[in-house]
Amino acid sequence: MNITLKDGSIKEYDHPVTILEVAKDLSEGLARMACVGEVDGETCDLRTVLDHDCSLNILTAKDEKGLAALRHTASHVMAQAIKRLHPEAKLAIGPSIADGFYYDIDFASPIGPDDLEKIEAEMKKIVKEALPIERFALPREEALALMQEKEEPYKVELIEDLPEGEEISFYRQGEFTDLCAGPHLMNTKDIGKAYKLTSIAGAYWRGDEHNKMLTRIYATAFPKKEELEQYLTRLEEAKKRDHRKLGRELGLFMMHEAGPGFPFFLPKGMVLKNVLLDYWREIHKKAGYVEISTPIILNRSLWETSGHWDHYKNNMYTTVIDGEDYAIKPMNCPGGVLVYASEPRSYRDLPLSMGELGLVHRHEKSGQLHGLMRVRCFTQDDAHIFMTPEQIKDEIKGVARLIDQVYSLFGFEYHVELSTRPEDSMGSDEDWELATEGLKGALDELGLPYVINEGDGAFYGPKIDFHLVDAIGRTWQCGTIQLDFQLPQRFELEYNGADGEKHRPIMIHRVAFGSIERFIGILIEHFAGAFPTWLAPVQVKVLPISDKFMEYGEKVTQILTDAGIRAELDHRSEKIGYKIREAQTQKIPYMLVVGQKEEEQGCVSVRSRFAGDEGQKSLDEFIAAVTEEIRERRIRPTETQTEKK
């Protein structure tokens, strides 16, 4: 039997061998660090027996899948600790996730944060007991009987929903047994000491709001304590940057029970939003886009033609007008298609790039709503580009460069994913292959590294997603480029070619910000509310030392306003120290202190968020410097504060 390792070398065996035994043969150090193996691309337990020629990659917690196995095992240790402390608790599911793991539990009585410490203490005992973890499989009826005997109704339901003939596997550690497909580590001691239970939340069973609300305990685990400490530090920093908290404190936006998931932008928030939209319009005009606006409500027939009625109806708000079904648009693209089809087009008109800042509505479940990050209505900075097949690569490259320009302005790094055909899709294999190869070719020519995200494309075409990285290392999916052969076919779009014949255009859907609301939420957290001067709703606060200098303060404020600077006067009869602290709390970029000396000399004393006391300057000098900073849309290196992890 030949086992081909990752480095291309081959290990020969004349008998079956476990993955762990192979790891030990390679080195004791590797065996100690190994979490799982990857056999012919499939992730397996180290206890898996190899009895045929295969490829093998041994994964540690430094690898994504190895770390996932460590965290999945930690979730079982947590569940075992919970069952010891709360024998009446019923277990649901406990997967590993991007930053850790969770377990959904049906407790007989509510638990609180103090209980997390008790669960952690019990986990510590289980780790110290060094319980071997064993895998076994049972026929369907025996599996059901085992979970019924243990009075685990959620596990019974999961088993009942498994297809006939599916292998039903369990993992046992000491007195604890759990239904699970794995893979897992070999022993409870292998999860180490770097784990932490972080929070409690509610979660509907199977994500269905009609089912019972369970208790979800979030936690995380790392191979080393230093990594855990770094992660917990980032969590604390994230709490300080929470856009919901800062949005309220800075007067940017609000939510109200009258419209759950429908954000209200306050005056300062509207300034921020409009500055972003002005920037969007500026760069798109330079890039040759024309701007359009399409209706928010369109009839059912349109959404049936586009395919949204069949593929997206559950996320759409519908109404009846004059006895006919209508839907509030969840996407802007069908409206853009109608604009294209409104007049004859020639190959000379292509590529035609149409941008739209369109308000869309999508029905999100209440439990999924989260500030500005997950809302039910938002403005999408859509653009639709209609082109000939020969223009595909150049247009995709142009969009990618524009998105890079946007993210670079805000200081974001990013990585790229190429998402391929999902199961629920429309169109021919030929069209999908042509579209996917078009996206790949453009990325390759740009030299942009990317990873393949199998099966996560839109239902009408493959897509490129841009995942930006914020100031504390979190990633957000914002920009996207989607290549679409389907809508032009379904709406029978045409253009007159150079040969005088009718041809079908190709369509690109793309966004840079994505949802403007979500992008604002990301910016709030990225900058911790301390926006660069060009973005700040209030750029300058004028602070008279006393009421005697209020008139001069008003004059300074008016001059700043006339110069196009967003300035406010603090006219309160408060001490200057208090006014400065208030302005700092509001994260105002510049504070101008004015008193007798400033009035006599026609100057201002400048304090900035960036450098503190900057001394006295003439008003003209200050205006010239700040105007230049705003014009250049300058972002100072200190403005994101926290080093990326």
C-alpha positions in Angstrom: 0.0 0.0 0.0 1.4 3.4 -1.0 0.5 6.6 0.9 1.4 9.8 -1.0 2.2 12.6 1.4 1.7 16.4 0.8 5.4 16.9 -0.1 5.1 14.2 -2.8 7.0 11.5 -0.9 5.6 8.1 -0.5 5.3 5.9 2.6 4.9 2.1 1.9 3.1 -0.3 4.2 2.3 -3.9 3.8 -0.6 -3.8 6.3 -3.5 -1.4 7.2 -2.4 1.6 9.3 -4.1 4.5 11.1 -3.4 8.1 10.2 -2.0 8.6 13.7 0.4 5.7 13.1 1.6 7.3 9.9 2.1 10.6 11.8 4.2 8.8 14.5 6.3 7.2 11.8 7.0 10.6 10.3 7.9 12.2 13.7 6.8 12.1 17.3 6.4 15.9 17.2 4.0 15.7 14.3 2.0 13.0 16.1 1.7 15.2 19.1 0.5 18.2 17.1 -1.7 16.3 14.6 -5.5 17.0 14.8 -7.0 15.2 11.8 -6.0 13.9 8.4 -7.0 14.6 4.9 -7.4 11.5 2.8 -7.9 12.0 -0.9 -9.3 15.4 0.0 -11.7 14.2 2.7 -11.1 15.2 6.3 -10.9 12.1 8.6 -10.1 11.2 12.2 -6.6 10.3 13.1 -8.1 6.9 14.2 -9.1 6.3 10.5 -7.6 3.1 9.1 -5.9 3.3 5.7 -6.0 0.1 3.7 -5.5 1.2 0.1 -3.3 3.5 -2.0 -4.2 7.1 -1.2 -3.0 10.7 -0.7 -2.6 11.9 2.9 -2.2 15.3 4.4 -1.8 15.4 8.2 -3.3 18.6 9.6 -2.5 20.4 12.9 -4.3 23.3 14.6 -2.3 25.6 12.4 -4.5 24.4 9.5 -8.1 25.6 9.2 -9.6 22.1 9.2 -7.3 21.0 12.1 -8.4 24.0 14.2 -12.0 23.2 13.4 -11.6 19.7 14.7 -10.0 21.0 17.9 -12.9 23.4 18.4 -15.5 20.7 17.5 -14.0 18.5 20.2 -14.0 21.3 22.6 -17.8 21.7 22.0 -18.3 18.1 23.0 -16.2 18.7 26.2 -18.5 21.7 26.9 -21.6 19.6 26.3 -20.3 16.9 28.6 -19.6 19.5 31.3 -23.1 20.9 30.9 -24.7 17.4 31.2 -22.7 16.9 34.4 -23.9 20.1 35.9 -27.4 20.1 34.3 -28.4 16.4 33.8 -31.9 17.5 32.7 -30.6 19.7 29.8 -31.3 18.5 26.2 -28.6 18.8 23.6 -29.3 20.1 20.1 -26.2 20.9 17.9 -22.7 22.0 18.6 -20.6 22.8 15.5 -17.3 24.7 15.1 -17.6 28.1 13.5 -15.3 30.7 12.1 -14.1 32.1 15.4 -14.8 29.2 17.7 -17.8 27.0 18.4 -21.2 26.9 20.1 -23.7 24.5 21.4 -27.5 24.9 21.4 -29.0 23.6 24.6 -32.6 23.2 25.9 -32.2 24.0 29.6 -34.9 23.2 32.1 -34.3 26.7 33.7 -32.5 29.7 32.4 -28.7 30.1 33.0 -26.7 33.3 33.2 -23.1 34.5 32.8 -22.1 33.1 36.2 -22.9 29.6 35.0 -20.3 29.9 32.2 -17.5 30.0 34.9 -18.9 26.8 36.4 -19.1 25.1 33.0 -15.5 26.1 32.3 -14.4 24.7 35.6 -16.0 21.4 34.8 -14.5 21.4 31.3 -11.1 21.8 33.0 -11.8 18.6 35.0 -12.8 16.7 31.9 -9.6 17.8 30.1 -7.5 16.7 33.1 -9.3 13.3 33.2 -7.7 12.7 29.7 -10.7 10.7 28.5 -10.1 8.7 25.3 -12.5 9.7 22.5 -14.0 6.7 20.7 -16.0 6.6 17.5 -18.7 4.0 16.7 -21.6 3.6 14.3 -25.1 2.1 14.8 -27.9 1.0 12.5 -30.8 3.4 12.3 -33.1 1.7 14.8 -30.3 1.2 17.4 -29.2 4.8 17.0 -32.8 6.0 17.6 -33.1 3.6 20.6 -29.9 5.0 22.1 -30.9 8.6 21.9 -34.4 7.8 23.2 -32.9 6.0 26.1 -30.8 9.1 26.9 -33.9 11.3 26.5 -32.3 13.5 23.8 -35.3 14.5 21.6 -33.4 16.8 19.4 -30.9 14.1 18.5 -33.8 11.7 17.8 -35.2 14.3 15.4 -31.9 14.6 13.6 -31.6 10.9 13.2 -35.1 10.6 11.8 -34.3 13.2 9.2 -31.2 11.4 8.0 -31.6 9.6 4.6 -32.1 5.8 4.7 -28.8 4.0 4.5 -26.8 6.9 5.9 -24.1 5.9 8.4 -25.0 7.1 11.9 -21.9 7.7 13.9 -21.4 8.6 17.6 -18.5 9.8 19.7 -18.0 8.6 23.3 -15.8 10.1 26.0 -16.2 8.7 29.4 -19.9 8.6 30.4 -20.8 11.1 27.6 -22.0 10.0 24.1 -23.0 12.4 21.3 -24.5 11.9 17.8 -21.8 13.4 15.5 -20.3 12.9 12.1 -16.9 14.1 13.4 -14.0 14.4 12.9 -12.6 14.7 16.5 -9.3 14.6 18.3 -8.2 11.4 20.1 -8.5 12.5 23.7 -10.1 15.2 25.8 -6.7 16.4 27.0 -5.8 17.2 23.4 -7.9 20.4 23.4 -5.4 21.9 25.8 -6.0 24.8 28.1 -6.7 27.7 25.7 -10.5 27.8 25.6 -13.1 30.3 26.8 -16.9 30.5 27.0 -17.7 34.0 25.7 -21.4 34.6 25.6 -25.0 33.4 25.8 -27.6 34.0 23.2 -31.0 32.7 22.1 -31.4 30.5 19.0 -34.5 28.9 17.5 -34.2 25.2 16.9 -33.1 24.7 13.3 -33.2 28.5 12.8 -37.0 28.4 12.5 -38.8 31.1 14.5 -41.8 28.7 14.8 -39.7 26.3 16.8 -38.6 26.5 20.5 -36.0 29.1 21.5 -32.9 27.3 22.8 -29.9 28.7 24.7 -26.8 29.1 22.6 -23.5 29.1 24.4 -20.7 30.6 22.3 -17.1 29.8 23.0 -13.7 29.6 21.4 -10.5 27.5 21.6 -7.0 27.9 20.3 -3.9 25.7 20.3 -2.0 28.3 22.4 -2.9 30.6 25.3 -1.2 33.6 23.6 -3.6 33.2 20.6 -6.6 33.0 22.9 -5.5 36.1 24.8 -5.0 38.0 21.5 -8.5 36.9 20.4 -10.1 38.0 23.7 -8.3 41.4 23.3 -9.8 41.8 19.9 -13.3 40.9 21.3 -12.9 43.6 23.9 -11.8 46.1 21.2 -14.8 45.0 19.1 -17.2 45.8 22.0 -15.7 49.3 22.2 -16.2 49.7 18.5 -19.7 48.3 18.3 -21.5 50.4 15.7 -24.8 50.2 17.5 -23.3 51.7 20.6 -21.3 54.4 18.7 -24.1 55.1 16.3 -26.3 56.0 19.3 -23.6 58.0 21.2 -22.6 59.9 18.0 -26.1 60.6 16.9 -25.8 58.8 13.6 -28.7 56.4 13.4 -31.5 54.8 15.4 -33.7 51.8 15.4 -37.3 51.8 16.6 -39.9 49.1 17.4 -42.2 50.8 14.9 -40.0 49.3 12.2 -37.7 46.5 13.3 -34.8 46.1 10.9 -35.6 49.5 9.2 -32.9 52.0 10.2 -33.6 55.7 10.8 -30.7 58.0 9.8 -30.3 61.0 12.0 -29.0 64.4 10.7 -25.3 63.6 11.4 -25.7 60.1 10.0 -27.3 61.6 6.8 -24.2 63.8 6.4 -22.0 60.7 6.6 -24.2 58.8 4.2 -24.4 61.7 1.7 -20.6 62.2 1.7 -20.2 58.5 0.8 -22.8 58.8 -2.0 -21.2 62.0 -3.3 -17.9 60.1 -3.5 -19.6 57.2 -5.3 -21.1 59.5 -7.8 -17.8 61.3 -8.4 -15.8 58.1 -9.1 -18.5 56.5 -11.2 -18.9 59.6 -13.4 -15.2 59.6 -14.0 -15.3 55.8 -14.9 -18.0 56.4 -17.5 -21.1 55.3 -15.7 -24.5 56.9 -16.2 -26.9 57.0 -13.2 -30.5 55.7 -13.3 -33.3 55.2 -10.8 -35.9 52.5 -11.0 -39.2 51.9 -9.2 -39.3 50.3 -5.8 -42.4 48.2 -6.6 -42.8 46.2 -9.8 -45.3 43.5 -10.7 -45.1 39.8 -10.3 -44.7 39.1 -14.0 -41.4 40.9 -14.0 -40.1 38.9 -11.0 -41.2 35.7 -12.6 -39.3 36.6 -15.8 -36.2 37.5 -13.8 -36.4 34.2 -11.8 -36.6 36.0 -8.5 -40.2 34.8 -7.9 -39.1 31.2 -8.0 -35.7 31.5 -6.3 -36.1 34.4 -3.9 -39.8 34.8 -3.1 -39.5 34.0 0.6 -37.2 37.0 1.1 -39.5 39.4 -0.8 -42.3 41.7 0.5 -45.4 41.5 -1.7 -48.6 43.4 -2.1 -51.6 43.6 -4.3 -52.4 46.6 -6.5 -55.5 46.7 -8.7 -56.0 43.0 -8.1 -52.5 42.1 -9.4 -49.5 40.8 -7.4 -46.6 43.1 -6.9 -43.3 42.9 -5.0 -41.0 45.4 -3.4 -37.7 45.0 -5.1 -35.1 43.0 -3.2 -32.6 43.8 -6.0 -32.1 46.5 -8.6 -31.1 44.4 -11.6 -34.5 43.7 -13.3 -35.2 47.5 -13.3 -31.8 48.0 -14.9 -32.6 45.4 -17.5 -35.9 47.3 -18.4 -33.9 50.5 -18.9 -31.5 48.7 -21.3 -34.5 47.3 -23.2 -36.2 50.7 -23.4 -34.5 51.6 -26.7 -32.6 49.9 -29.5 -28.9 49.3 -28.8 -25.9 49.0 -31.1 -22.6 47.5 -30.5 -21.3 51.0 -30.6 -23.2 51.7 -27.4 -21.4 48.9 -25.6 -20.2 48.6 -23.0 -23.1 50.5 -21.3 -22.5 51.0 -17.6 -25.6 52.0 -15.6 -25.3 52.8 -11.9 -28.1 52.9 -9.4 -28.3 53.8 -5.7 -31.4 51.8 -5.3 -33.4 51.2 -2.1 -34.1 47.5 -1.7 -36.1 45.5 0.8 -35.5 41.9 1.9 -37.4 39.9 4.5 -34.8 38.9 7.2 -35.8 36.9 10.2 -36.0 38.9 13.4 -33.3 36.8 15.1 -30.8 37.7 12.3 -31.2 41.5 12.5 -28.1 43.2 13.7 -27.8 47.0 13.7 -26.8 48.3 10.3 -25.1 45.0 9.4 -28.3 43.0 8.8 -31.3 45.1 8.0 -34.6 44.8 6.1 -34.1 47.8 3.8 -30.9 49.3 2.5 -29.4 51.3 -0.3 -27.4 49.2 -2.7 -24.8 50.8 -4.9 -25.6 48.7 -7.8 -24.3 49.0 -11.4 -25.1 46.9 -14.4 -22.8 46.7 -17.3 -24.0 45.4 -20.7 -21.3 44.3 -23.1 -20.3 42.1 -25.9 -18.6 38.7 -25.2 -15.2 40.2 -26.3 -15.5 42.9 -23.7 -16.0 40.6 -20.7 -12.4 40.5 -19.4 -11.7 44.2 -19.8 -14.9 45.2 -18.0 -14.3 42.8 -15.1 -10.8 44.1 -14.8 -12.1 47.7 -14.8 -14.6 46.9 -12.0 -12.0 45.2 -9.9 -9.7 48.3 -10.2 -12.5 50.6 -9.2 -13.3 48.4 -6.1 -9.6 48.4 -5.3 -9.6 52.2 -5.5 -12.6 52.4 -3.1 -11.1 50.1 -0.5 -7.7 51.6 -0.7 -9.1 55.0 0.1 -10.4 53.7 3.4 -7.3 51.8 4.3 -8.8 48.4 3.9 -6.9 45.3 2.9 -8.9 42.6 1.2 -8.9 39.1 -0.3 -10.9 37.7 -3.2 -13.1 34.6 -3.5 -14.5 33.2 -6.8 -17.9 31.6 -6.1 -19.1 28.9 -8.5 -22.5 27.4 -9.5 -24.9 26.7 -6.6 -27.4 23.8 -6.7 -30.4 26.1 -7.0 -29.4 27.8 -10.2 -30.7 28.4 -13.8 -29.0 28.3 -17.2 -26.9 25.8 -19.2 -23.7 24.2 -18.2 -22.0 25.8 -21.2 -23.0 29.3 -20.1 -21.9 28.7 -16.5 -18.5 27.4 -17.7 -18.0 30.4 -20.0 -18.9 32.8 -17.3 -16.7 31.1 -14.7 -13.8 31.0 -17.0 -14.3 34.7 -17.9 -14.0 35.7 -14.2 -11.0 33.4 -13.7 -9.3 34.9 -16.7 -9.8 38.5 -15.5 -8.4 37.7 -12.1 -5.4 35.9 -13.5 -4.6 38.8 -15.8 -4.9 41.3 -12.9 -2.6 39.1 -10.9 -5.2 39.0 -8.0 -4.8 35.9 -5.9 -8.2 34.2 -5.1 -9.7 31.1 -3.6 -12.5 29.0 -5.1 -15.7 29.0 -3.1 -17.6 26.0 -4.6 -21.3 26.3 -5.0 -21.8 29.8 -3.5 -22.5 31.8 -6.7 -25.8 33.6 -7.4 -28.6 31.6 -8.9 -28.0 33.3 -12.3 -24.2 33.3 -12.5 -20.8 32.9 -10.8 -19.3 35.8 -8.8 -16.2 37.4 -7.4 -16.5 38.5 -3.8 -14.2 41.0 -2.1 -13.7 40.4 1.6 -12.2 43.4 3.3 -10.2 43.4 6.6 -10.9 46.0 9.2 -8.7 47.6 11.8 -8.9 44.7 14.3 -8.6 41.9 11.7 -12.2 41.0 11.1 -13.3 40.3 7.5 -16.5 41.6 5.8 -17.9 40.6 2.4 -18.8 43.8 0.6 -17.9 44.2 -3.1 -19.0 41.7 -5.6 -18.8 41.2 -9.4 -21.4 38.8 -10.9 -21.4 37.7 -14.5 -24.8 36.9 -15.9 -25.8 35.2 -19.1 -29.3 34.4 -17.8 -31.2 37.7 -17.4 -30.3 39.0 -20.9 -31.8 35.7 -22.3 -34.9 35.7 -20.1 -35.6 39.3 -21.0 -34.6 38.8 -24.7 -32.1 41.7 -24.7 -30.4 42.5 -28.0 -28.0 44.8 -29.7 -27.2 45.3 -33.4 -23.8 44.0 -34.2 -21.2 45.2 -36.6 -22.5 42.5 -39.0 -26.0 44.0 -38.9 -27.4 41.0 -37.0 -29.1 40.9 -33.6 -26.9 39.7 -30.7 -27.4 39.0 -27.0 -25.4 41.2 -24.6 -23.7 39.8 -21.5 -24.5 41.5 -18.2 -22.3 42.2 -15.1 -23.9 43.0 -11.8 -21.5 44.7 -9.4 -21.4 46.6 -6.1 -18.5 48.4 -4.4 -19.9 49.4 -1.0 -22.6 46.7 -1.2 -25.2 47.9 1.2 -24.5 51.5 2.1 -26.0 51.0 5.5 -23.7 48.0 6.2 -20.7 49.8 4.9 -21.4 52.7 7.2 -21.6 50.1 10.1 -18.2 48.7 9.0 -16.7 52.2 8.8 -18.0 53.1 12.3 -16.3 50.0 13.7 -13.2 50.3 11.6 -12.5 53.9 12.7 -14.1 53.4 16.2 -16.3 56.4 15.3 -13.3 58.7 14.8 -13.9 59.3 11.1 -11.3 61.0 8.9 -11.9 64.7 8.5 -13.5 64.4 5.1 -16.0 61.8 6.4 -16.7 63.3 9.8 -20.3 64.7 10.1 -18.9 67.6 12.1 -15.3 68.5 11.0 -14.7 71.5 13.3 -16.1 72.5 16.7 -15.7 76.2 17.7 -15.4 76.6 21.5 -15.7 80.1 23.0 -13.9 80.4 26.3 -16.9 82.3 27.7 -20.1 84.0 26.6 -18.1 87.2 26.0 -16.5 85.6 23.0 -19.6 84.0 21.6 -20.0 86.7 18.9 -16.4 86.0 17.6 -17.2 82.3 17.8 -20.2 82.8 15.6 -18.1 84.8 13.1 -15.5 82.1 12.9 -18.1 79.4 12.5 -19.7 81.3 9.6 -16.4 81.8 7.9 -15.7 78.1 8.2 -19.1 77.2 6.8 -18.8 79.6 3.9 -15.5 77.8 3.1 -17.3 74.5 2.8 -16.2 73.1 6.2 -18.8 71.4 8.4 -18.5 73.5 11.5 -20.6 73.9 14.7 -20.5 76.4 17.5 -20.7 75.2 21.1 -22.8 78.0 22.5 -23.3 76.5 26.0 -22.3 78.4 29.1 -19.9 75.7 30.2 -16.2 75.7 31.2 -13.8 75.4 28.3 -12.4 72.1 29.7 -15.8 70.6 29.7 -16.5 71.7 26.1 -13.1 70.2 25.0 -13.9 66.9 26.7 -17.4 66.8 25.1 -15.9 67.5 21.6 -13.4 64.7 22.2 -16.1 62.3 23.2 -17.9 63.2 20.0 -14.7 62.4 18.1 -14.6 65.8 16.4 -11.4 66.1 14.3 -10.7 69.7 15.1 -11.5 72.0 18.0 -11.0 75.8 17.7 -10.7 77.6 21.1 -11.5 81.3 20.9 -11.0 83.9 23.6 -9.7 87.4 24.0 -6.3 86.8 22.5 -7.7 85.0 19.5 -10.3 87.8 18.9 -7.8 90.6 19.2 -5.3 88.8 16.8 -8.0 87.4 14.4 -6.8 83.9 14.9 -7.8 80.6 16.6 -6.2 78.1 19.0 -6.2 74.7 17.4 -6.7 71.4 19.1 -6.9 68.3 17.0 -7.9 64.7 17.6 -4.6 63.7 15.9 -2.0 65.8 17.7 -3.6 67.5 20.6 -2.7 71.2 21.1 -1.4 72.6 17.8 -1.1 76.2 19.0 -2.4 79.4 17.5 -3.0 79.8 13.7 -4.5 82.4 11.5 -8.0 81.4 10.4 -6.9 81.5 6.7 -4.0 79.2 7.5 -6.3 76.7 9.3 -8.9 76.8 6.6 -6.3 76.2 3.8 -4.8 73.2 5.6 -8.2 71.6 6.5 -9.6 72.2 3.1 -6.6 70.5 1.5 -7.0 67.6 3.9 -10.7 67.2 3.0 -10.0 67.6 -0.8 -7.4 64.8 -0.7 -9.7 62.6 1.4 -6.7 62.1 3.6 -6.7 59.3 6.2 -4.0 59.5 8.9 -2.3 56.3 9.9 -3.3 56.8 13.5 -7.0 56.8 12.7 -7.6 53.1 12.9 -5.7 52.9 16.1 -5.5 49.2 16.8 -2.8 47.1 15.0 -4.3 44.3 12.8 -3.9 40.9 14.2 
